[in-house]
Amino acid sequence: MTTDRKIPVVKCPQCSKAVEWRPENKWRPFCSERCRQIDLGAWASESYRVPGEAQEDPDAPKAE
């Protein structure tokens, strides 16, 4: 029995190169280790942030 399943193709989040989503691709969704490391570095340096309001420090003394 043959399956005619198409392999999904996604864009690398870093460089936008087309990447086949296969179990053999150990860097997925990235195209390479380089793109994966660049993305990891961006997370480590806190370049990716979710916008939001500053939260109040519960341990800070209250201004009266």
C-alpha positions in Angstrom: 0.0 0.0 0.0 1.5 3.3 -1.0 0.6 6.6 0.5 0.8 9.7 -1.6 1.3 12.0 1.4 2.9 15.3 0.6 5.8 16.3 2.8 4.9 19.7 4.4 7.3 22.5 3.6 7.8 25.4 6.0 9.9 28.5 6.0 12.9 28.6 8.2 12.0 31.2 10.9 15.5 32.8 10.6 16.3 33.0 6.9 12.9 32.0 5.3 14.5 29.2 3.2 12.0 26.4 2.4 12.5 23.4 4.7 10.8 20.0 4.4 9.2 19.0 7.7 10.7 15.5 8.1 11.8 13.5 11.1 15.2 13.1 9.5 15.7 16.9 9.6 17.2 17.4 13.0 17.2 21.2 12.8 13.5 21.6 11.9 11.9 24.1 11.7 15.2 25.6 10.9 17.2 24.9 7.8 20.5 24.5 9.6 22.3 24.5 12.9 23.5 28.0 12.1 19.9 29.4 11.9 19.0 27.4 15.1 21.9 29.0 17.0 21.1 32.5 15.8 17.6 32.1 17.1 18.8 30.6 20.4 21.1 33.6 20.8 18.3 36.0 20.3 16.3 34.3 23.0 19.3 34.2 25.4 20.0 38.0 24.8 16.3 38.7 25.4 15.8 40.1 21.9 12.4 38.5 21.7 9.9 40.1 24.1 6.2 40.1 24.6 4.9 43.6 25.0 3.0 44.4 28.1 2.7 46.8 31.0 5.3 46.9 33.8 4.2 44.9 36.9 4.4 46.4 40.3 6.9 44.9 42.7 4.9 43.4 45.6 7.9 43.8 48.0 8.5 47.4 47.3 7.5 49.9 50.0 4.3 51.7 49.3 4.4 55.5 48.7 2.0 57.4 50.9 
